[in-house]
Amino acid sequence: MIGLSVAIGRFVEALFWAILRVAGGVAAMAVVGALGLACAWLLARKLWRMRTARR
């Protein structure tokens, strides 16, 4: 009975860490995507200002 309890505990712990690992990966990709969009927006704004300044 104790062995079954330990096995269930280890399974729940492994499941918990797997969920955290996936959530961390998704959060990291969201942050990287947001930073990429911010950099692209700043670059586009800078290029647009350079283009309008030439006129």
C-alpha positions as CSV (number, residue, x, y, z in Angstrom):
1,M,0.0,0.0,0.0
2,I,2.9,2.4,0.8
3,G,4.5,1.6,-2.5
4,L,1.4,2.5,-4.4
5,S,1.1,5.8,-2.5
6,V,4.8,6.6,-3.3
7,A,4.2,5.8,-7.0
8,I,1.1,8.0,-7.1
9,G,3.0,10.8,-5.4
10,R,5.9,10.6,-7.9
11,F,3.4,10.5,-10.8
12,V,1.7,13.7,-9.6
13,E,5.0,15.4,-9.0
14,A,6.2,14.5,-12.5
15,L,2.9,15.7,-14.0
16,F,3.2,19.0,-12.1
17,W,6.8,19.6,-13.3
18,A,5.8,18.7,-16.9
19,I,3.0,21.2,-16.8
20,L,5.3,23.9,-15.4
21,R,7.9,23.2,-18.1
22,V,5.3,23.6,-20.9
23,A,3.9,26.7,-19.3
24,G,7.4,28.2,-19.0
25,G,8.1,27.5,-22.6
26,V,4.9,29.1,-23.8
27,A,5.5,32.1,-21.5
28,A,9.1,32.5,-22.9
29,M,7.9,32.3,-26.5
30,A,5.3,35.0,-25.7
31,V,7.9,37.3,-24.2
32,V,10.3,36.7,-27.1
33,G,7.5,37.4,-29.6
34,A,6.5,40.6,-27.8
35,L,10.1,41.8,-27.8
36,G,10.4,41.0,-31.5
37,L,7.2,42.9,-32.3
38,A,8.4,45.9,-30.3
39,C,11.8,45.9,-32.1
40,A,10.1,45.7,-35.5
41,W,7.7,48.5,-34.6
42,L,10.6,50.8,-33.4
43,L,12.6,50.0,-36.5
44,A,9.6,50.7,-38.8
45,R,9.0,54.0,-37.0
46,K,12.6,55.0,-37.4
47,L,12.6,54.2,-41.1
48,W,9.4,56.1,-41.6
49,R,10.8,59.2,-39.9
50,M,13.9,59.0,-42.1
51,R,11.8,58.7,-45.2
52,T,9.6,61.7,-44.3
53,A,12.6,63.8,-43.3
54,R,14.1,63.5,-46.8
55,R,11.1,65.3,-48.4
